[in-house]
Amino acid sequence: MTAALDDLAARGVRVKALEWEGSAEGFFMRALSLFGEYQVSVEYGDEWYSDFTGNADGRSIRLSSNQDGPVVPQAAAQADYEACIMAALEVTP
């Protein structure tokens, strides 16, 4: 982050958290954003994944995977979402 964006963060400006639908017990959760859809799901038995599919170009990327539940994949999705928003901001003096 640049110094200007760090200054915004210090003033309490932050990116809202993604709002997840579904449940870990159902092994599938999703969050819709302006850019596309984030999904957290179980594949191959016990491996949790987070994926992103973009609205504009339909790109699909795997963000993370682990065997410890949905927390890490959800955090990876949130970090990607925040990075997309912060990359679009420009703070002028």
N, C-alpha and C positions, 0 to 999 in steps of 0.2 A: 504494500500500500504506500502511496505517496504521503508526504508530510501533510498536504492539504486534506486528504482523505482520513489520515490519522486524527487530524484536528476535528473533523466532523464526528468521528467515533468518540472522541473525548467529550464532545458536547451532547452525546446521547443519541446521535443519528445512527441508526442501524437498519439492517435488512430484516424484515419480518421473518419469523420462522415459517417454514412450510407447514401446511395443515394436512395431516395424514388421514386418509380414509381406510377402513379395513382394520384388521387386527393381526397381531403376531400369532394368535391361536389359529387363525384362518390361513396362515402362511403367505399372506399377500397384503400389501399396503400400497397406496398410491397417493401422490400429491400432485395437483395440477398447478402449473405456474404460467406466467406470461410467455415463457419460452417453449414450453412443452410439458411432458409428463414424466415425473420421477416414479419409479416402481421399486419396491423392496419385496423380495419374494424368496422362497426356498426352492432350490433346484437340487437334483442329484442326492436326495435323501436329507442331509442336514446342513447343506451349504447355503448360507444367506447371501444374496446378491442385491446390489442396487444398480439400476439401469436408468438411462435417460433417453427419451425419444423426443427430438425437436419438432416444433410445429412447422417452421418455415421450410426446412430442407429434409425433414424426416430422418435426420441422422440418429443413430442409436449407438450409445456408448455404454460400456460397463464401467461403473465408477469404483466398485469395491466388492470384496467377498470375504467371508469369514464363517466360522462355525460357532460363534458365540451369540447368535441372535441378531435382531434387527438394529441394535443401537449403532454399531459401527457403519453399516450401510446407510442408515438414515443420516448420520453425521456427514458422510461423504457426499450425499445428495445435497444437504444444506450448504456445505462448503462450496460445491459447484454452483449452486444457485446464487450464493452471495458473490462469488467471483464474477459471474456473468453480469450482475447488476453493478458491482463496483467498477467493472471494466468500462461500463457505459457512462459513468459519471465523470464530469470534468469540473473541478472547482477553480473558479477564477478569483483573483484577489480583489 
